Amino acid sequence: MAVRIRMKRLGRRHRPFYRICAVDARRPRDGRVLEELGTYDPMIADVDARALLNGERIQHWLSVGAQPSDKVKVLIEKYGANGTHVQEQTVALEKLAEQRRRPEPIVQAAPAEEETAEEPSAETPKEPKDSEETGQ
């Protein structure tokens, strides 16, 4: 079986998203895969943050004879285990994570009067009188 490392297209029209996969070469582009090895999102503005690769598994597939497609070969050279842009990618991913992080909500302190009003409700319920227990 000839194995290729290539991209599988996902996403909608005008909003592509790709998974980098190990695939039998005879399978269609979006067909069944052997293993997913990473992602590539061309819609991210920062070029170095677009590709996320599982370098260990890619090296495994390359060692057993898998052939990468042209585009995937470039991504492996840049962002693989010993890639030329690994440090730039780390900085770009941190920057992207910071942009996506939600700001902390502003919590206003409750007035002291409300706190004291809540305390009596925490008491145990009153026990019924003896006459109520017997039903007389």
C-alpha positions in Angstrom: 0.0 0.0 0.0 1.4 3.4 -1.0 0.9 6.0 1.7 0.8 9.7 1.1 0.8 12.5 3.7 -1.6 15.1 2.2 -4.3 17.5 3.1 -8.0 16.7 3.5 -10.3 19.7 2.9 -13.0 20.6 5.4 -14.9 23.8 6.1 -17.5 25.5 4.0 -17.3 27.4 0.8 -14.9 30.4 0.9 -13.8 29.2 4.4 -11.3 26.3 3.9 -9.8 24.3 6.7 -7.5 21.3 6.1 -6.4 18.3 8.1 -3.0 16.9 7.3 -3.5 13.1 7.1 -1.7 9.9 6.3 -3.9 8.4 3.5 -3.7 5.4 1.1 -2.7 7.0 -2.2 -5.7 5.4 -4.0 -8.3 7.0 -1.8 -10.1 10.2 -2.8 -9.0 13.6 -1.4 -11.7 13.7 1.3 -11.9 10.0 1.8 -11.0 7.7 4.7 -7.7 8.3 6.3 -5.2 6.2 8.2 -4.2 8.8 10.8 -4.6 12.6 11.3 -1.3 14.3 11.8 -2.1 18.0 12.1 -4.2 20.9 10.8 -3.7 23.8 8.5 -6.0 26.9 8.6 -5.2 29.4 5.8 -7.8 31.9 7.1 -5.6 32.8 10.1 -3.9 36.2 9.5 -0.6 35.3 11.0 1.2 33.0 8.6 3.2 31.2 11.3 0.2 30.3 13.3 -1.6 28.5 10.5 -0.1 25.0 10.7 -0.1 22.7 13.7 1.7 19.4 13.2 2.3 16.3 15.3 6.0 16.0 14.5 6.5 12.6 16.2 3.8 10.9 14.1 4.9 12.6 10.9 8.4 11.3 11.4 7.0 7.8 12.0 5.1 7.8 8.7 8.1 9.2 6.8 10.3 6.5 8.3 8.0 3.8 7.0 8.0 5.2 3.5 5.1 7.7 3.3 5.5 10.4 0.7 4.3 13.9 1.5 2.5 16.1 -1.0 4.3 19.2 -2.2 2.5 21.6 0.1 2.8 19.3 3.1 6.5 18.9 2.4 6.9 22.7 2.7 4.9 22.7 5.9 7.0 19.9 7.4 10.3 21.7 6.5 9.0 24.9 8.2 7.0 23.6 11.2 8.1 20.0 11.7 10.3 18.8 14.6 13.5 20.4 13.2 11.7 23.1 11.1 13.1 26.5 10.2 10.1 28.5 11.6 9.4 26.6 14.9 10.3 29.6 17.1 8.3 32.0 15.1 5.4 29.6 15.2 5.5 29.4 19.0 5.4 33.2 19.3 2.6 33.4 16.8 0.5 30.7 18.6 0.9 32.5 21.9 -0.1 35.8 20.4 -3.2 34.1 18.8 -4.2 32.5 22.1 -3.9 35.8 23.8 -6.2 37.4 21.2 -8.8 34.6 21.6 -8.8 34.7 25.4 -11.9 36.3 26.9 -11.5 39.2 29.3 -12.3 38.6 32.9 -15.8 39.7 33.9 -16.0 42.7 36.2 -17.6 41.6 39.5 -19.1 44.3 41.6 -18.9 44.0 45.4 -22.2 43.4 47.1 -23.3 46.0 49.8 -22.9 44.9 53.4 -26.6 45.2 54.0 -27.4 42.4 51.6 -24.8 40.1 53.2 -26.5 40.5 56.7 -29.9 39.9 55.2 -28.8 36.5 53.9 -27.4 35.3 57.2 -30.7 34.8 59.0 -32.1 32.6 56.2 -29.2 30.2 56.8 -30.7 29.3 60.2 -32.3 25.9 60.7 -36.0 25.6 60.4 -38.0 25.9 63.6 -39.2 22.7 65.1 -43.0 22.2 65.4 -44.6 22.4 68.7 -45.7 19.3 70.6 -49.4 20.0 69.9 -48.8 20.1 66.2 -46.9 16.8 66.3 -49.8 14.9 67.8 -52.4 16.5 65.6 -54.5 17.7 68.5 
